[in-house]
Amino acid sequence: MESATYPPVWYLLWLVIAVCGVGTWFLRNFTERVEATRFIAFTGVAAMSVMVIWTFTQF
């Protein structure tokens, strides 16, 4: 099986997705900042959408 190599920006997207996931969880469970929670959550959703589309169209 062939090993795929991805560009560094692809891995940066993984980092953004992970940080947004943890950030959303933290904000939702330990703060009352609803707007910040929504912003971080939507940022994570957008990053994951880009990741899925990019992965299926390029690799």
N, C-alpha and C positions, 0 to 999 in steps of 0.2 A: 504494500500500500504506500502511496506517495504522501510525503509529509508536506502540508501546505505552509507557505510562509506568507505572513500577513504584514502589511506596512505598519510602521510604528503608530500612526494615527488610529488604526484599528484597535490597538491595545490601549491607547488613551481613551477611546470610547468605553472600553471595559472599565477603566478606572472611574470615569464619570458616572457610569451606571451604578457601580458599587457604592461610590460616595453618596450619590443621590438616594439609593436604597437605605443606607444606614442613616443618612440625614433625615429622611422622611420618617423613618421609624422613631428616631430620637425626638424630633420636633412634635410628632403626634402623641407620644407617650409621656414626655417630660416637660412640655411647654404648652402654653395657650396660644401660640402664634399660628393662627389658622392660615393667614395669607402666605407666610413663609413656608409653611408645610405644603400648601398647594403649589407654590412656585417650584420648590425642590422636586416635588412629585411629578409635575408636568415636564420639568427639565429631564428627569430620568426617563419618562415615557418617550419624549422626543429622541433622546439619545438611543434608547433601545429600538425605536422604530428605524432610525438611521442605520443602526447596526444590522438589523434583520434584512432590510432592503439591500444594503451594500453587500452583505454576505451572500445573499441569494442571487444577486445580479453579477457579481464580480468573481466569486470563488466557487 
